[in-house]
């Protein structure tokens, strides 16, 4: 069979939306679409809805060219093909998603967590091309991570490695409502973390600030961003603080796996230098000299919506090996 | 050639002593010995001294059976065969040790850091036999680590991965004299850390304690251990606190690489349950539920003096592959 015709389906399951795409070996997404994850509280109807969207496309592309389905999902487990106790999804307990997809689509299916999928996408098609050691940090509603060492994803003995958003960076710090832990990276370096920082700082900031036009309930990461872009001092301080915490955390990660690069991905990276500069400064400051000025701290080169689809689809090429 | 006759030299370079052994494929150390590292401020005379000790042994064992030399050393770099800026050694700057050894002994030589060597020793002959994902923590004068994921040592892009003793666990905490960093794991979970904790706690402890018979200058980890064994409340508190910090750090490491086991090694492990119990409790308390009650927290099964020699010698078998 001509390899150049081979296609893979990549699916990125998020708490709000599920995005899918049909991908070729060059990393081109030939067709894509999405459904609302939240609308399907039962996994069966979710799969039916995906099937309804995807099956006509698969047929039109000549089914025998489509090799399989790769899925990125929160708390996705590669070894077992399951989603396990994902706090942001409505499907509770352990969902044997890879098997359910195979039963429905009659195609092999593989699954990993969404941040791992993004890391693989970045390695195959983005800023981490050719790298054997890097860390992908996804800074969105939550904080996820995918870690590559010796050219391979670190999955851990049970498939759950790479939960860097839940490492404790401020012992005794803010409460994480979802996990009950205090001071984890996710409560600082996420969109919700940025909003919380803004609210905390407003209470202690006596000067004028654009942020003060909003109630504490209204404040979200978009508002902080817009105020910072307008030059608001307090909003910019929010990013400095976020970058400080993130930079300190990254320094610890560097001393773990000594990556060639750390790639930042997701909503928070929109803030550009406002987040990058303090993050880099505080990372370097907390590194041993042998690690300083060596790690490339860069933004993802992939469109946010594409990275996870591409990475998920790459699982299919891996299956074939 | 009969593989069963093959031998490897393993050398473990420490700040005080350098230990060496001739090892066979079964992990038996046929001959061993040591020299005082400190007595050789010049690398050339150090190598000469090793040669004087080892060469007669190599000759007596039939040189062609000896395949090569593996070395574990602080700040040892596998990729470059160098020791770089090791704070506890007298040789400053970058020492191309693998090349110097090959020149002198006319044998291939490979080098990695001492904790990595211990991890490999544990994987081949100790508590980590058969494991593909584990972390070795060496808790001695300092704190080192060797990380194995997907069955391979994590070396990082530059060969310096696994410096977990220098990760920050108490932001703004104790000063590390050697690195200038504040609150790194090494200033708490090492022999010197235990002594510092004892001194700090004595100042705030109003009840009787055996420790109070000693001046703050006299207090060292051996004295704390002996007092704790005698049931001294304050000395036992020192271990509880050390275990708390260590457990919190280990939880973060687990969420990075999700190892099957964490293996504790080195002087601090002598304290047995006094250190193990609080470490385990605080590790579990700081883990996400998906990681809880899964990670084996165990002591090394190798004699401290043997693990690093065995691991270093294993580099030689790896070279052959």
Contacts between the chains, C-beta under 8 A, distances in Angstrom:
chain1	res1	chain2	res2	distance
A	75	B	290	7.2
A	84	B	290	6.5
A	85	B	289	7.1
A	85	B	290	6.5
A	131	B	157	7.6
A	132	B	157	6.8
A	133	B	156	5.6
A	133	B	157	4.2
A	133	B	161	7.9
A	147	B	256	7.1
A	147	B	257	7.5
A	149	B	149	6.1
A	149	B	150	7.8
A	149	B	154	4.8
A	149	B	156	7.3
A	149	B	161	7.5
A	150	B	149	7.8
A	150	B	150	6.9
A	150	B	152	5.3
A	150	B	154	7.0
A	150	B	155	7.6
A	152	B	150	5.3
A	154	B	149	4.8
A	154	B	150	6.9
A	154	B	154	7.9
A	154	B	256	7.9
A	154	B	257	5.5
A	154	B	258	7.9
A	155	B	150	7.6
A	155	B	258	7.4
A	156	B	133	5.6
A	156	B	149	7.3
A	156	B	257	5.6
A	156	B	258	2.4
A	156	B	259	6.6
A	157	B	131	7.6
A	157	B	132	6.8
A	157	B	133	4.2
A	157	B	258	6.1
A	157	B	259	6.3
A	157	B	260	3.8
A	158	B	258	5.7
A	158	B	294	6.5
A	159	B	258	7.6
A	160	B	258	5.0
A	160	B	290	5.4
A	160	B	291	6.7
A	161	B	133	7.9
A	161	B	149	7.5
A	161	B	256	6.8
A	161	B	257	5.1
A	161	B	258	3.8
A	162	B	256	7.1
A	162	B	257	8.0
A	162	B	258	7.7
A	163	B	255	4.3
A	163	B	256	8.0
A	163	B	258	7.9
A	163	B	288	6.3
A	163	B	290	8.0
A	163	B	291	7.7
A	164	B	255	6.7
A	164	B	256	6.5
A	166	B	255	5.3
A	166	B	288	5.2
A	167	B	251	7.9
A	167	B	252	4.2
A	167	B	255	5.2
A	167	B	256	7.1
A	168	B	248	6.5
A	168	B	251	7.1
A	168	B	252	6.1
A	168	B	286	6.0
A	169	B	171	7.7
A	170	B	171	6.8
A	171	B	169	7.7
A	171	B	170	6.8
A	171	B	171	7.6
A	171	B	248	6.6
A	179	B	288	6.1
A	181	B	286	7.0
A	181	B	288	7.6
A	248	B	168	6.5
A	248	B	171	6.6
A	251	B	167	7.9
A	251	B	168	7.1
A	252	B	167	4.2
A	252	B	168	6.1
A	252	B	252	7.3
A	253	B	256	7.2
A	255	B	163	4.3
A	255	B	164	6.7
A	255	B	166	5.3
A	255	B	167	5.2
A	256	B	147	7.1
A	256	B	154	7.9
A	256	B	161	6.8
A	256	B	162	7.1
A	256	B	163	8.0
A	256	B	164	6.4
A	256	B	167	7.1
A	256	B	253	7.2
A	256	B	256	5.5
A	256	B	257	7.7
A	257	B	147	7.5
A	257	B	154	5.5
A	257	B	156	5.6
A	257	B	161	5.1
A	257	B	162	8.0
A	257	B	256	7.7
A	258	B	154	7.9
A	258	B	155	7.4
A	258	B	156	2.4
A	258	B	157	6.1
A	258	B	158	5.7
A	258	B	159	7.6
A	258	B	160	5.0
A	258	B	161	3.8
A	258	B	162	7.7
A	258	B	163	7.9
A	259	B	156	6.6
A	259	B	157	6.3
A	260	B	157	3.8
A	286	B	168	6.0
A	286	B	181	7.0
A	288	B	163	6.3
A	288	B	166	5.2
A	288	B	179	6.1
A	288	B	181	7.6
A	289	B	85	7.1
A	290	B	75	7.2
A	290	B	84	6.5
A	290	B	85	6.5
A	290	B	160	5.4
A	290	B	163	8.0
A	291	B	160	6.7
A	291	B	163	7.7
A	294	B	158	6.5
